[in-house]
Amino acid sequence: SSGINAEWPLRPGDQGHVVNIASMLGLMPLQGQITDYCAGKAGAIHALAQLRNQHAHTNVHFTAVCPWFVRTKLIAGIEKETNPMEPEELVRAAIQGIREEKDVVMVPDSARP
């Protein structure tokens, strides 16, 4: 076994919830020079989907949280162009998605591709 499975072996009876904060940009293209970022986020979303399939027989759940832009230092200077959400909005949506055992949580929901 290699990669994630070698580092994280599941035993019978294990339970839990794996959450990955990705980005809506991993699900849809955006103008600009951010190919690496979008590809990395898409890879994170799909890796989690593969883990979900691989461990479907267990009591471990997997949720990819895909926000639009969130007001952080990362987007300083482009707030007007991106209309970012507050971090608290992302946290509330992520917690709700975890409670509902959603596979993917898109925040805001109105920004679905």
mmCIF file of the C-alpha atoms, coordinates in Angstrom:
data_MODEL
# 
_entry.id   MODEL 
# 
loop_
_atom_site.group_PDB 
_atom_site.id 
_atom_site.type_symbol 
_atom_site.label_atom_id 
_atom_site.label_alt_id 
_atom_site.label_comp_id 
_atom_site.label_asym_id 
_atom_site.label_entity_id 
_atom_site.label_seq_id 
_atom_site.pdbx_PDB_ins_code 
_atom_site.Cartn_x 
_atom_site.Cartn_y 
_atom_site.Cartn_z 
_atom_site.occupancy 
_atom_site.B_iso_or_equiv 
_atom_site.pdbx_formal_charge 
_atom_site.auth_seq_id 
_atom_site.auth_comp_id 
_atom_site.auth_asym_id 
_atom_site.auth_atom_id 
_atom_site.pdbx_PDB_model_num 
ATOM 1   C CA . SER A 1 1   ? 0.000   0.000  0.000   1.00 0.00 ? 1   SER A CA 1 
ATOM 2   C CA . SER A 1 2   ? 1.209   3.508  -0.708  1.00 0.00 ? 2   SER A CA 1 
ATOM 3   C CA . GLY A 1 3   ? 0.269   7.149  -0.318  1.00 0.00 ? 3   GLY A CA 1 
ATOM 4   C CA . ILE A 1 4   ? -2.701  8.091  1.824   1.00 0.00 ? 4   ILE A CA 1 
ATOM 5   C CA . ASN A 1 5   ? -3.711  4.493  2.550   1.00 0.00 ? 5   ASN A CA 1 
ATOM 6   C CA . ALA A 1 6   ? -0.290  3.625  3.953   1.00 0.00 ? 6   ALA A CA 1 
ATOM 7   C CA . GLU A 1 7   ? -0.451  6.594  6.316   1.00 0.00 ? 7   GLU A CA 1 
ATOM 8   C CA . TRP A 1 8   ? -4.074  6.158  7.266   1.00 0.00 ? 8   TRP A CA 1 
ATOM 9   C CA . PRO A 1 9   ? -5.112  2.508  7.505   1.00 0.00 ? 9   PRO A CA 1 
ATOM 10  C CA . LEU A 1 10  ? -8.731  1.966  8.505   1.00 0.00 ? 10  LEU A CA 1 
ATOM 11  C CA . ARG A 1 11  ? -9.502  -0.766 10.977  1.00 0.00 ? 11  ARG A CA 1 
ATOM 12  C CA . PRO A 1 12  ? -12.879 -2.490 11.416  1.00 0.00 ? 12  PRO A CA 1 
ATOM 13  C CA . GLY A 1 13  ? -15.117 -0.322 13.562  1.00 0.00 ? 13  GLY A CA 1 
ATOM 14  C CA . ASP A 1 14  ? -13.317 2.943  12.784  1.00 0.00 ? 14  ASP A CA 1 
ATOM 15  C CA . GLN A 1 15  ? -15.575 5.929  12.321  1.00 0.00 ? 15  GLN A CA 1 
ATOM 16  C CA . GLY A 1 16  ? -15.127 9.606  11.634  1.00 0.00 ? 16  GLY A CA 1 
ATOM 17  C CA . HIS A 1 17  ? -15.373 12.363 9.093   1.00 0.00 ? 17  HIS A CA 1 
ATOM 18  C CA . VAL A 1 18  ? -12.621 13.624 6.791   1.00 0.00 ? 18  VAL A CA 1 
ATOM 19  C CA . VAL A 1 19  ? -13.096 17.202 5.620   1.00 0.00 ? 19  VAL A CA 1 
ATOM 20  C CA . ASN A 1 20  ? -11.107 18.838 2.841   1.00 0.00 ? 20  ASN A CA 1 
ATOM 21  C CA . ILE A 1 21  ? -11.321 22.591 2.274   1.00 0.00 ? 21  ILE A CA 1 
ATOM 22  C CA . ALA A 1 22  ? -10.850 22.880 -1.480  1.00 0.00 ? 22  ALA A CA 1 
ATOM 23  C CA . SER A 1 23  ? -12.310 25.597 -3.714  1.00 0.00 ? 23  SER A CA 1 
ATOM 24  C CA . MET A 1 24  ? -15.103 26.115 -6.171  1.00 0.00 ? 24  MET A CA 1 
ATOM 25  C CA . LEU A 1 25  ? -12.274 26.888 -8.607  1.00 0.00 ? 25  LEU A CA 1 
ATOM 26  C CA . GLY A 1 26  ? -11.511 23.169 -8.561  1.00 0.00 ? 26  GLY A CA 1 
ATOM 27  C CA . LEU A 1 27  ? -14.923 22.614 -10.161 1.00 0.00 ? 27  LEU A CA 1 
ATOM 28  C CA . MET A 1 28  ? -15.078 25.421 -12.721 1.00 0.00 ? 28  MET A CA 1 
ATOM 29  C CA . PRO A 1 29  ? -12.640 27.510 -14.736 1.00 0.00 ? 29  PRO A CA 1 
ATOM 30  C CA . LEU A 1 30  ? -11.934 31.180 -14.089 1.00 0.00 ? 30  LEU A CA 1 
ATOM 31  C CA . GLN A 1 31  ? -10.210 33.784 -16.225 1.00 0.00 ? 31  GLN A CA 1 
ATOM 32  C CA . GLY A 1 32  ? -6.647  34.553 -15.247 1.00 0.00 ? 32  GLY A CA 1 
ATOM 33  C CA . GLN A 1 33  ? -3.320  32.949 -14.595 1.00 0.00 ? 33  GLN A CA 1 
ATOM 34  C CA . ILE A 1 34  ? -4.397  30.515 -11.860 1.00 0.00 ? 34  ILE A CA 1 
ATOM 35  C CA . THR A 1 35  ? -4.162  27.173 -13.651 1.00 0.00 ? 35  THR A CA 1 
ATOM 36  C CA . ASP A 1 36  ? -1.941  25.605 -10.970 1.00 0.00 ? 36  ASP A CA 1 
ATOM 37  C CA . TYR A 1 37  ? -4.313  26.645 -8.183  1.00 0.00 ? 37  TYR A CA 1 
ATOM 38  C CA . CYS A 1 38  ? -7.407  25.335 -10.002 1.00 0.00 ? 38  CYS A CA 1 
ATOM 39  C CA . ALA A 1 39  ? -5.712  22.057 -10.924 1.00 0.00 ? 39  ALA A CA 1 
ATOM 40  C CA . GLY A 1 40  ? -4.505  21.525 -7.360  1.00 0.00 ? 40  GLY A CA 1 
ATOM 41  C CA . LYS A 1 41  ? -7.983  22.115 -5.936  1.00 0.00 ? 41  LYS A CA 1 
ATOM 42  C CA . ALA A 1 42  ? -9.549  19.797 -8.542  1.00 0.00 ? 42  ALA A CA 1 
ATOM 43  C CA . GLY A 1 43  ? -7.048  17.120 -7.557  1.00 0.00 ? 43  GLY A CA 1 
ATOM 44  C CA . ALA A 1 44  ? -7.922  17.524 -3.879  1.00 0.00 ? 44  ALA A CA 1 
ATOM 45  C CA . ILE A 1 45  ? -11.657 17.188 -4.635  1.00 0.00 ? 45  ILE A CA 1 
ATOM 46  C CA . HIS A 1 46  ? -11.155 14.090 -6.768  1.00 0.00 ? 46  HIS A CA 1 
ATOM 47  C CA . ALA A 1 47  ? -8.739  12.451 -4.327  1.00 0.00 ? 47  ALA A CA 1 
ATOM 48  C CA . LEU A 1 48  ? -11.372 12.798 -1.612  1.00 0.00 ? 48  LEU A CA 1 
ATOM 49  C CA . ALA A 1 49  ? -14.019 11.344 -3.949  1.00 0.00 ? 49  ALA A CA 1 
ATOM 50  C CA . GLN A 1 50  ? -11.760 8.355  -4.570  1.00 0.00 ? 50  GLN A CA 1 
ATOM 51  C CA . LEU A 1 51  ? -11.242 7.860  -0.830  1.00 0.00 ? 51  LEU A CA 1 
ATOM 52  C CA . ARG A 1 52  ? -15.017 8.077  -0.329  1.00 0.00 ? 52  ARG A CA 1 
ATOM 53  C CA . ASN A 1 53  ? -15.533 5.308  -2.894  1.00 0.00 ? 53  ASN A CA 1 
ATOM 54  C CA . GLN A 1 54  ? -12.702 3.219  -1.528  1.00 0.00 ? 54  GLN A CA 1 
ATOM 55  C CA . HIS A 1 55  ? -14.037 3.402  2.039   1.00 0.00 ? 55  HIS A CA 1 
ATOM 56  C CA . ALA A 1 56  ? -17.769 3.259  1.257   1.00 0.00 ? 56  ALA A CA 1 
ATOM 57  C CA . HIS A 1 57  ? -18.091 0.092  3.339   1.00 0.00 ? 57  HIS A CA 1 
ATOM 58  C CA . THR A 1 58  ? -16.861 1.890  6.485   1.00 0.00 ? 58  THR A CA 1 
ATOM 59  C CA . ASN A 1 59  ? -18.397 4.355  8.896   1.00 0.00 ? 59  ASN A CA 1 
ATOM 60  C CA . VAL A 1 60  ? -16.020 7.104  7.772   1.00 0.00 ? 60  VAL A CA 1 
ATOM 61  C CA . HIS A 1 61  ? -17.527 9.985  5.794   1.00 0.00 ? 61  HIS A CA 1 
ATOM 62  C CA . PHE A 1 62  ? -15.776 12.371 3.429   1.00 0.00 ? 62  PHE A CA 1 
ATOM 63  C CA . THR A 1 63  ? -16.787 15.952 2.612   1.00 0.00 ? 63  THR A CA 1 
ATOM 64  C CA . ALA A 1 64  ? -15.106 18.374 0.211   1.00 0.00 ? 64  ALA A CA 1 
ATOM 65  C CA . VAL A 1 65  ? -15.940 21.976 1.079   1.00 0.00 ? 65  VAL A CA 1 
ATOM 66  C CA . CYS A 1 66  ? -15.686 24.190 -1.997  1.00 0.00 ? 66  CYS A CA 1 
ATOM 67  C CA . PRO A 1 67  ? -16.009 27.888 -1.216  1.00 0.00 ? 67  PRO A CA 1 
ATOM 68  C CA . TRP A 1 68  ? -15.986 30.800 -3.588  1.00 0.00 ? 68  TRP A CA 1 
ATOM 69  C CA . PHE A 1 69  ? -13.560 33.487 -2.433  1.00 0.00 ? 69  PHE A CA 1 
ATOM 70  C CA . VAL A 1 70  ? -13.218 33.941 1.330   1.00 0.00 ? 70  VAL A CA 1 
ATOM 71  C CA . ARG A 1 71  ? -12.009 37.189 2.888   1.00 0.00 ? 71  ARG A CA 1 
ATOM 72  C CA . THR A 1 72  ? -8.439  36.269 3.891   1.00 0.00 ? 72  THR A CA 1 
ATOM 73  C CA . LYS A 1 73  ? -4.949  37.641 3.310   1.00 0.00 ? 73  LYS A CA 1 
ATOM 74  C CA . LEU A 1 74  ? -4.755  35.429 0.204   1.00 0.00 ? 74  LEU A CA 1 
ATOM 75  C CA . ILE A 1 75  ? -7.158  37.675 -1.714  1.00 0.00 ? 75  ILE A CA 1 
ATOM 76  C CA . ALA A 1 76  ? -6.050  41.032 -0.308  1.00 0.00 ? 76  ALA A CA 1 
ATOM 77  C CA . GLY A 1 77  ? -6.355  43.600 -3.061  1.00 0.00 ? 77  GLY A CA 1 
ATOM 78  C CA . ILE A 1 78  ? -8.944  41.781 -5.197  1.00 0.00 ? 78  ILE A CA 1 
ATOM 79  C CA . GLU A 1 79  ? -11.955 41.933 -2.856  1.00 0.00 ? 79  GLU A CA 1 
ATOM 80  C CA . LYS A 1 80  ? -13.963 44.169 -5.225  1.00 0.00 ? 80  LYS A CA 1 
ATOM 81  C CA . GLU A 1 81  ? -13.591 41.712 -8.114  1.00 0.00 ? 81  GLU A CA 1 
ATOM 82  C CA . THR A 1 82  ? -14.364 38.596 -6.100  1.00 0.00 ? 82  THR A CA 1 
ATOM 83  C CA . ASN A 1 83  ? -17.097 39.662 -3.641  1.00 0.00 ? 83  ASN A CA 1 
ATOM 84  C CA . PRO A 1 84  ? -15.667 37.394 -0.916  1.00 0.00 ? 84  PRO A CA 1 
ATOM 85  C CA . MET A 1 85  ? -17.649 35.804 1.886   1.00 0.00 ? 85  MET A CA 1 
ATOM 86  C CA . GLU A 1 86  ? -16.660 36.094 5.521   1.00 0.00 ? 86  GLU A CA 1 
ATOM 87  C CA . PRO A 1 87  ? -14.813 33.112 7.038   1.00 0.00 ? 87  PRO A CA 1 
ATOM 88  C CA . GLU A 1 88  ? -17.689 32.571 9.482   1.00 0.00 ? 88  GLU A CA 1 
ATOM 89  C CA . GLU A 1 89  ? -20.080 31.928 6.570   1.00 0.00 ? 89  GLU A CA 1 
ATOM 90  C CA . LEU A 1 90  ? -17.750 29.223 5.275   1.00 0.00 ? 90  LEU A CA 1 
ATOM 91  C CA . VAL A 1 91  ? -17.512 27.609 8.711   1.00 0.00 ? 91  VAL A CA 1 
ATOM 92  C CA . ARG A 1 92  ? -21.308 27.547 9.174   1.00 0.00 ? 92  ARG A CA 1 
ATOM 93  C CA . ALA A 1 93  ? -21.840 25.945 5.756   1.00 0.00 ? 93  ALA A CA 1 
ATOM 94  C CA . ALA A 1 94  ? -19.054 23.400 6.336   1.00 0.00 ? 94  ALA A CA 1 
ATOM 95  C CA . ILE A 1 95  ? -20.489 22.328 9.699   1.00 0.00 ? 95  ILE A CA 1 
ATOM 96  C CA . GLN A 1 96  ? -23.964 21.967 8.196   1.00 0.00 ? 96  GLN A CA 1 
ATOM 97  C CA . GLY A 1 97  ? -22.572 19.872 5.327   1.00 0.00 ? 97  GLY A CA 1 
ATOM 98  C CA . ILE A 1 98  ? -20.692 17.640 7.752   1.00 0.00 ? 98  ILE A CA 1 
ATOM 99  C CA . ARG A 1 99  ? -23.816 17.120 9.861   1.00 0.00 ? 99  ARG A CA 1 
ATOM 100 C CA . GLU A 1 100 ? -25.770 16.211 6.715   1.00 0.00 ? 100 GLU A CA 1 
ATOM 101 C CA . GLU A 1 101 ? -22.914 13.962 5.517   1.00 0.00 ? 101 GLU A CA 1 
ATOM 102 C CA . LYS A 1 102 ? -22.771 15.727 2.154   1.00 0.00 ? 102 LYS A CA 1 
ATOM 103 C CA . ASP A 1 103 ? -20.105 14.653 -0.319  1.00 0.00 ? 103 ASP A CA 1 
ATOM 104 C CA . VAL A 1 104 ? -19.514 18.208 -1.565  1.00 0.00 ? 104 VAL A CA 1 
ATOM 105 C CA . VAL A 1 105 ? -20.502 21.520 0.010   1.00 0.00 ? 105 VAL A CA 1 
ATOM 106 C CA . MET A 1 106 ? -20.448 24.544 -2.308  1.00 0.00 ? 106 MET A CA 1 
ATOM 107 C CA . VAL A 1 107 ? -20.418 27.912 -0.580  1.00 0.00 ? 107 VAL A CA 1 
ATOM 108 C CA . PRO A 1 108 ? -22.335 29.984 -1.352  1.00 0.00 ? 108 PRO A CA 1 
ATOM 109 C CA . ASP A 1 109 ? -24.823 27.491 -2.734  1.00 0.00 ? 109 ASP A CA 1 
ATOM 110 C CA . SER A 1 110 ? -25.973 30.096 -5.277  1.00 0.00 ? 110 SER A CA 1 
ATOM 111 C CA . ALA A 1 111 ? -22.554 29.973 -6.970  1.00 0.00 ? 111 ALA A CA 1 
ATOM 112 C CA . ARG A 1 112 ? -22.916 26.400 -8.197  1.00 0.00 ? 112 ARG A CA 1 
ATOM 113 C CA . PRO A 1 113 ? -21.287 25.889 -11.624 1.00 0.00 ? 113 PRO A CA 1 
# 
